[in-house]
Amino acid sequence: MIIVRELTVRYPGASQPALDAVDAEFEPAAVTVLWGHNGSGKSTLLQVLAGTLPPTSGSVHGVRGSVAYVPQHTRVPELLPLTVRGAVEMGTWRRLGWWRRLGRDDRRSIENACARIGLDTLARRRFSDLSGGQRQRVLLAQAIVERADVVLLDEPATGLDAASRAVIDDVVAAEARRGAAVVMATHHEEHRALADRIVTLTNGRVDREREQAS
Ligand SMILES: Nc1ncnc2c1ncn2[C@@H]1O[C@H](COP(=O)(O)OP(=O)(O)OP(=O)(O)O)[C@@H](O)[C@H]1O
């Protein structure tokens, strides 16, 4: 279990902390939804869990194994000099080590992930030529292939139609069933139904009264 205690993040020059003494727990084999308005601190918390943003104070314990992080579509970097297929393949690198020799199971898992996320027709495109939303889906496919212990998703359904959102829901539920600790920031009401636990953030603080476990 990931345990967050008294976590505070203050961006340079900001008058208010983005996260203010947050306490929260994130369990394996479960979906935790981070819920809250724009600016409530959801992305900041995900970045700290991903290890890409150091906290100003407080602690995060229990992040074990591998972590897959799919940032908000506006924040997905374009810099990978790869095709879509190549970017999804990167999900195998941790398992395969330095030589990165794909076996039949790896190839099948890459193809399955691309098919599930609807990337088949994009497979040969350059990652850098895709829209932010398409790039985000590539990173989601990469995360599926990786079979990470912790899967962090920042608004994975933003800008998608209902059918594509349903695909994301299936992926999220399957990742938790596989055993991952899934943490998903969202403000889509329908995602609340997927949650084993909902952590509501209001102005950087956990709103305990609105905490919910199903
Ligand atoms: N790089 C940054 N520098 C300064 N302030 C920031 C930075 N990133 C976020 N903030 C501020 O920190 C607060 C929390 O932002 P955060 O992005 O974590 O919220 P959020 O709930 O994910 O909202 P959104 O969905 O709009 O990204 C906001 O007040 C935001 O303006």
The ligand as a MOL file (V3000), in Angstrom:
LIG
                    3D

  0  0  0     0  0            999 V3000
M  V30 BEGIN CTAB
M  V30 COUNTS 31 33 0 0 0
M  V30 BEGIN ATOM
M  V30 1 N 4.1380 24.2930 -12.5110 0
M  V30 2 C 3.3500 25.0280 -11.7150 0
M  V30 3 N 3.7750 26.2320 -11.2350 0
M  V30 4 C 2.9870 26.9690 -10.4260 0
M  V30 5 N 1.7560 26.6020 -10.0270 0
M  V30 6 C 1.2790 25.4330 -10.4740 0
M  V30 7 C 2.0370 24.5840 -11.3430 0
M  V30 8 N 1.3100 23.4700 -11.6160 0
M  V30 9 C 0.1420 23.6270 -10.9520 0
M  V30 10 N 0.1170 24.7930 -10.2740 0
M  V30 11 C -0.9600 25.2710 -9.3980 0
M  V30 12 O -1.1460 24.2980 -8.3740 0
M  V30 13 C -2.5350 24.1160 -8.1170 0
M  V30 14 C -2.9060 22.6580 -8.3460 0
M  V30 15 O -2.7670 22.3670 -9.7400 0
M  V30 16 P -2.9810 20.9070 -10.3410 0
M  V30 17 O -2.6310 20.9670 -11.7870 0
M  V30 18 O -2.2950 19.9240 -9.4800 0
M  V30 19 O -4.5630 20.7180 -10.1740 0
M  V30 20 P -5.5550 19.7180 -10.9020 0
M  V30 21 O -6.5930 19.3500 -9.8960 0
M  V30 22 O -4.7990 18.6210 -11.5400 0
M  V30 23 O -6.2040 20.6370 -12.0180 0
M  V30 24 P -6.1860 20.4580 -13.6030 0
M  V30 25 O -7.0590 19.2910 -13.8830 0
M  V30 26 O -6.7110 21.7570 -14.0890 0
M  V30 27 O -4.7220 20.2260 -13.9630 0
M  V30 28 C -3.2720 25.0860 -9.0200 0
M  V30 29 O -3.5360 26.2560 -8.2810 0
M  V30 30 C -2.2870 25.3550 -10.1210 0
M  V30 31 O -2.4840 26.6300 -10.6700 0
M  V30 END ATOM
M  V30 BEGIN BOND
M  V30 1 1 1 2
M  V30 2 1 2 3
M  V30 3 2 2 7
M  V30 4 2 3 4
M  V30 5 1 4 5
M  V30 6 2 5 6
M  V30 7 1 6 7
M  V30 8 1 6 10
M  V30 9 1 7 8
M  V30 10 2 8 9
M  V30 11 1 9 10
M  V30 12 1 10 11
M  V30 13 1 11 12
M  V30 14 1 11 30
M  V30 15 1 12 13
M  V30 16 1 13 14
M  V30 17 1 13 28
M  V30 18 1 14 15
M  V30 19 1 15 16
M  V30 20 2 16 17
M  V30 21 1 16 18
M  V30 22 1 16 19
M  V30 23 1 19 20
M  V30 24 2 20 21
M  V30 25 1 20 22
M  V30 26 1 20 23
M  V30 27 1 23 24
M  V30 28 2 24 25
M  V30 29 1 24 26
M  V30 30 1 24 27
M  V30 31 1 28 29
M  V30 32 1 28 30
M  V30 33 1 30 31
M  V30 END BOND
M  V30 END CTAB
M  END
